[in-house]
Amino acid sequence: MLSPTSASLRRGRLSRLVHGLTSPYFRYRHANLIHGMRVGLAVAMSIAVTTGIDMPHGIWATVSVLVVVGGLQHYGNIRKKAGERAIGTMLGAAFGLVLILAQTLTGSVMVFFLLMCLIAGGCAYYAIGKPGYVALLTAITMVIVSGHGDLPLSTGLWRTANVLIGVVIALAFSFVLPQYATYSWRYRLADNLRECAKIYGALLDGTQFVAEDTARRMYAMSQRLVQARALMESVAKETQVPTARLEEIQRLHRSILAALEMLVMSMPEGAGAGRFAIACSPEEYAVRQQLLQMARALRFGRVGLLHRAMDASPAPRPCADDETSATTQGMHWLAMRLVEQVECLRLRLSEIERQWNIEGARPLNP
């Protein structure tokens, strides 16, 4: 019998495990591992179902599972792509059965190949365009079901049944511990805003920047920007936010990184490094706090931070002399552009916060 302390420890570990699995940030950090486990379980289920009832040609159920869900990770992407793959798979199965019937009725292999080539050509015609994936998968499934004219109708029917079983299993497992693209998009944007706040804070402190370190940090932010751009289609489907509005947020995101990089490059060297902060306006000081609050709102779902007033009172500084003003005039112009862009981004995020703050995201301790 377990002691009360041991039982409490076990409950604590179980609670942490459940919390981790249900935490969007945990699923974001371990996305590849969770996706691999999901696909592995789906494949195991397809093997168990088809072999358990001794279903002929069961391998095609497993192939269908991998085709439908193997390369899909995010919920919004799954809804779209899985639907396309299911449609293409079923259309291909139907065409494959038609080809087998045509050969059975006419007894001509030439008719079979002629029809197959015509259907494949039609699929290729539509494969270059918006319905391209559906068309391509239709042609592939048609060949799987019909073979090269050497399969009886019963084999085609069994393969069709296996394909449909695989599609159903894939769709069922695609929603196990779903990974929302919206969270990945939010966390990447939050990471970049937090890094921007750190760099801007270093500018205010007069910290000297090391070129190699700055290039590495800017490259990491650029990578997250590109990754966020790739998620936008799925985010739009999950949140019902028009893609045009997400594009505007992406543009502001990119402009903030560009303005910050230009500020770093414009910073005087040596003793002049601290001159920028001397004549900063209250708005220029407040932008660092605003960047951090936006990052926290995105990371933890604390949308109230997007509406919180900024403390625009700078710490006392010495008066700026003429030399300082001349040296940093360009930096202050860039800083005011940064202030404008950050404020625009805050407004755009606050306008759609009810949509991107999905699943009633629980506030977590920073």
N, C-alpha and C positions, 0 to 999 in steps of 0.2 A: 504493500500500500504506500502510495506517494505521500510524503510529508506536505503540509500546507505550503511551505516555502517552494518545494519542487513543483507542485501543482501551479502555484502562482507564476513561477518562471516559465513553465510550459505555456500557460495562457498568454503570458507576455510575448513570448516568441511567436505564437500563433497569431496574436493580434498584430504584431509588426509585419508578419508575412502577408496577412490579409490586407493590411493598410498599404503595403508596398505594391501588391498586385493590383489594387484598385486605384492607386495613385497615378494620375496622368504623367507626372514627372518621372516616376519610376519606369513606366512603360516607354517614355521617350528616351531615357538613358539606356534602356536595354531592349530597344526596338528590334534589333536583328536577332537577338536570342529568342525573344517571344515569338517573332514571326517564324523562326526555324522550328520551334517547338509546335506551333500551331499547324504548320504544313506537315511535320512528321506525324502528328496525331491524326491528321486528315488522311494521310496515306495509309496509316495503320488501320484506320476505320474502313477504308475502301477494300483493303486486302481481307480484313476480317469478314466483311459483308459478302464479298464475291466468293471467297473460298469456303466460307461457312455454309453456304447453300450450294456449293459446288457449281457455280455459275460458269458456263463456257466463256472463253475470251475475256476473263475478268481483268486482264492486264490493262484493257482500255479504260476501265473505270479509274485505275490509278493514274494513267496518262492524262485523263480528263481533269482529275484533281489538280495535278501539277500545272496543266495548261491554264486552268481557270484561276487558281489562287496562288500559284507558286511565286509569281513576281509581283504580287499585290500586297501592300502593307497597310495603307491608310484607309480608313472607313469610307471617306468620300471617293477615293479612287476605286475601292472595291465595289461600291454601289454602281458606278458607271461601267468599269471594265468587266466586272463579273456579269453584269447584264448583257454587255456586248458579246462576251465570250459564250454565255449561255445561248444567246440568239444564234450566233455563228455556228456553234456546235450542233444545235438542233436543226438548223437549215441544212448543214452539211450532211447530217444523218438522213434527213428526208430526201435529199438529192441522191445520196448513195443508194437508198432503197429503190428509188425510181429507176436508177441505172440497172440495178439487178433485175427488177421487173421487166424493163425493156428488153434486156438480153434474154430473159426467160420466155417472153412472149414471141420475140422475133427469132430467137436462136442464132443471132448474128453477133459475133464478137466485134465486127467492124462498126455496127450500129452503136454498140456499147462504147467503144473508144471515141467515135465521132461525137456522141452526146457528152462524154466526159470532157473532151477537149473544148467543146462549145461552152459548157458550164464553167470550166476552169478559166477560159478566156473572158467570160462575162465577169467572173469574180475578180480577175486581174484588172479589168476595166474600172471596177468600182474600188479596187484596192488603193488606187491613187486618189485619195480624197478623204472626206470626213468619215465615211463609213468603212474606211480601209481595213481596219482590224477585223470587223465582222465578215467582210468579204474574203479576206485571207483565210480566216479560220473555217469558213464555210467550205472552201476548196480542200483544205487539209482533212477535215472530218469526212468529206465525201469520199476521198481516197481511202481513208481508214475503214469506212463502212463497206464500200463496194469492192475494194481491192483492184485487181487488174482484169476483172471479168472472170475470175476463177473461183468466186465464192457463191454458194447457194443462198437463197433468200433467208433460210433459217439462220445462217451465220451473220448476215446483215442485220437481222432483227436482234440477235443476241448482242452484237456490237453496239447497236443503237441503244439497247437497254443499258448496257454497261456505261456508255457515254453519259446517258441521262442520270444514272446513279452517281457517277463521278461528279457531275455538275451539282447535284443536290448536296452531296457530302461537302464539296468545296464551299458552297454558299453557306452551309450551316456552320462550318468551322471558321469562315472568314469573320464572323461576328463574335468569336470567343476572344475575350480580352481585346476589344477593338482598339486600334491605335489611330487616334484622330489626327489628321493633318493639321487641324486648327491649333492643337497644342504644340506641335513641332514648329509651326510658323510663329506662334506667340513666343516660345522659349528662345528661338533664334533671334527674333527681334529684341527681346528683353536682354539677352546676352550682349548684343551689339550696343544697345543704349547704355547698359551698365559700363561697358568698356569705353564708350564715348565720354561718359561722365568722369571716369578715371583719368583719361588723357586730358580732358578739359581742365580738371582739377590740377593736374600737373602744370598746365599752362599758367593758371592763376598763381600757383606757388612758385613759379619761376624755375621749375625743375628742368635741368638740361636733358635733352632727349638723345639717346644713342641711336644712330641711323639704322643699324641692323635690327635692334629691338623694335623700333617704330615700324619698320617695313614688315616685320613678322606679325605684329599686332594688326596692322592695316590689312595684311593679306588674309588673316584669320577672319576679320570682319567682312571682307569682300567675299570670302567663301560662304559665310553664313548668309550673306545677301543673295548670292546666287542660289543657294539651297532653298531659301524662303521663296524665291521667285518660282522655282519648280513646283512648289506646293500649292500655288495660288488656285489652280483649277479645282483641286480637291477641297480646299478651304471654302471656295465659293459654293460648292455643292453642300458642304456640311452646315454652313452658316446661313445660306441663302443671301449672302451679301453680293451685290453685283460685282462682276470682275473689274469693272471700270473703277470702282471705289478702292478695291484692293490694289489696282495698278497705281492709283494716286498715292496710297500709303507707301508702296514700293518706291515710287519716284522720290517722295520726301525722305525715305530711308536712305536712298542712294545719295541725295543732295546733302544730307547731314554728314555722311561719311566723307564726301568730297570737300565740304567746307572745313571740316575738322582737319583733314590732311593738309589743306592749304594753310590753315592756321599754324600747324606744327612746322611746316616748311618756312613760314614767314617769321618765326620766332628769332629774335636777335641772339647772338652767341655771347658767351662770356658774361661780363657784368651787366649787359643790357637785357639779360633773360628775364629779370623781374620787372621790367618797365611796363609790360602789358597790363599787369594787374593794378598798377597805380591809378590809372585813369579810367578803369572799367565803370560802366554805368550800373545801376542796380539790376537792370534786366540782364546784363552780361554775367553778373554774379549769380543770379537766380537760375540761369539755364542749367547749371550743373545739378541743382536740386530737382529741377523739373525732369531732367533725364533720368535720374534715379527713381523718382516717383512713378514715371511711366513704366520703367523696367519692372518695378515691384507690382504694379497693377497687372501687367501682362503675365508675370511669373506666378503670382499668387492669387489672381482673380480679384484683387482688391480695387475694384473699379472706382471707389470713392476717391482714390489718390489722383485720378485723372481730373477731378473737379476741385481739388484742394487748391486754395490760393497760395501763390508762391511768396516766400519771404524775400522781398526785393530790397532789403536794407543791407548794403555791403558793410563789411568790417571797416573801421577807420583806416584810411590810407594817407600817406603824405600827398600833398598837392602835386599835381603833374607840372613839370616845367616844360618849356618850349622844346627842348631836346627830346624829352620823352614822348611828347605828342607827335613830333615829326617822325620819330623812329617807329612808333606803333600805330600810326594813323591807318595804314592798310589793314593791320590786324583787327582794329576795332570795327572797321567796315565789314570785314569777314565775320566777326563775332556777332554783329547785329543781324547779318543775313542768317547766321546759325540760329539766333534767337527766333527769328521769324519762321524758319523752317521747323524748329522744334515745337513752336506754338501751333503751327498748322497741323503737324502730326498729332499733337495732343487732341486737337479738336476733331480730327478725322477718327481717331480711335474712340473718343468719347461718344461720338455719334452712333457708332455701331457696337458699343460695348455689350448690349444685351444679346447680340448675336454671337460675338466671338467668345464670350464668357459662357461657354456651353457646359452642359451637365451640372449646372450649379456648382462650379468649381469651389471646393472648400478652401478657405484661407489657411495657409500653412505657415508655420513659423519660419521667418527668413533665416 
